[in-house]
Amino acid sequence: MKRHLWRLGWLVLAAVALMAARVTVNPLLVRPAAESVPAVGRVTVAELREWRRDGGALTVIDARDRLIYLDGHIAGAINVPRRGFASRAVESLSVAKDGVVVVYCSDRDCTDSAWVAGELARLGFSQVRVLDGGWSEWLARGGEVAR
């Protein structure tokens, strides 16, 4: 019995120490809560293909990490990964703030595209959209792959 109380005491002490410790977390490594991302529109693969065919002012942004981007991406997409996102770098791109911007990441469960799209909206980009299903949906629908 004493041994169990001794272990319980150490567990409680460890829990209190962990709660009292100040842990700093890199915000770029934390997935955003849905409510922290400004509302942006969504676009399907079919709609994106149609916009690309029409040849209007359209920018496609790949929010995945650089190495994943290099392994394959939508032709013409610009790599602006969430990790290491810098508003100054985005503002230096030749992207019209009133043009259509479509952002994608890996798949339906990936939140990086929503985060990058939200940041673009905060920077004044007015027609930001997230590609439904992301890269996996693009591939499933037979989208072209650039390397």
N, C-alpha and C positions, 0 to 999 in steps of 0.2 A: 504494500500500500504506500509506504513512504517513497519507494522508487517511482511510482506513478505520479505522486504529488510533486516530486522533484522534477520530473520531465515536464509536467504541466506548468510548473513555475518557470522553467526555462523557455517554454513555448510562449507563455504570456509575455515574458520579458523581451523575447525576440520580436514579437508582434508589436509591442509598444515602441521598441527601438526603430522598427521599420516605419511605423506611422509618424514618428517624430522626426525622422531623417528628412532633410530637404533634398529631393531628387529633382534634377533639372532634366527636362526631356527636350530633345531637338524637335521643334514643331514640324520640320519637314519629314520626319519619320513617323508621324502620327497621322492616321487616316482622319479626314475631317468628318465631323458630325454633319448629318444631312442638313440640319437647320443653319449651319454656319456658312453654307455655300449659297450665294445669290441664285435666284431662279434663272435658269437659262433654258432656251428651247432645246428640243431634241429633233433629230433627223434620222430617217431610215437609210439603209444602204441604197435602196432604189431611188430615193430623193437625192442623195449625194451624187449618184451616177448621173441623174438627169441634170443637176446643176453643173456638173463637170462637162457634160456634153454641150450644154448651152453656152459655155465659155464666158460667163459673167465674172464679176469680181468675186473670187472665191479663194480663200486660204484654208488649207487643211493642216492641222497641227497634230503631231504624234506626241502624246504626253508620256510615252514609255521611256525607260532608261536608254541611254545612247547605244549600248551594245545590242540591246533587243531591237532597236530601230535599225541598226546596221544589218541585222540578220534578215530583215524584210519589212517593208512599209508600203503604204499607199503611195503610188507614184506622185511626185510633186509635194509630198508632205514635208513640213518643216519640223525638225525635232526640237521640242521645247519641253523637256522632262520636268515633272513636278519636283523631283529631288534636285535641288540646286536652282530652282526657279528664281529668276531675277527680273524684276519689272523693267530695269534699265535695258536689259538685253532684249526683251520683248518690244519695248518702245523703239529700239534701234532697227528692228526689222522693217522692211518696206511693206507693211500691212496697213491698209486703210482702215481706220477705226469705224467707218460706217459701212464697210464691206462685210460680206458673210464670212464668218470664221467657223469651221467645223473642227472640233477637238475629239480625239479618240484615244483610248488606251487598250489594254489587253482584251477585256471581255465585259460582259454585263455586270459582273461583281466588282470590277475595278473602279475605284473612286477617283483616281488620278485625273481623268479627263474632266470630271465635274469640278474638281478643285482648280485646275488650270483655267477652265472656262469661267469659273467664278472670279478668279483673279483678273482675267482679261476684261470681264464685265466691270469690275471695280476700277480698272484702268481707263474705262471709257469706250471700250469696244461695244457697239450697240446691237450687233446681230450675231451673237455667239450661240452656237448650237453644239450639242454633244451627240456623237454618233451612237445610236442604239446598238448595243451588242459589241461595239468596238471592233478591234482587229479580228477576233474570232468570227464575228458575224460577217465581216468583209470577206474573209477567206471562204466561209461556208456558202456565200452567195456568188462565188467565182470571181471575186475582185482581183484586179491585176496587182502583182507584187513587184516592187522595185527593190533593188539591193544596192 
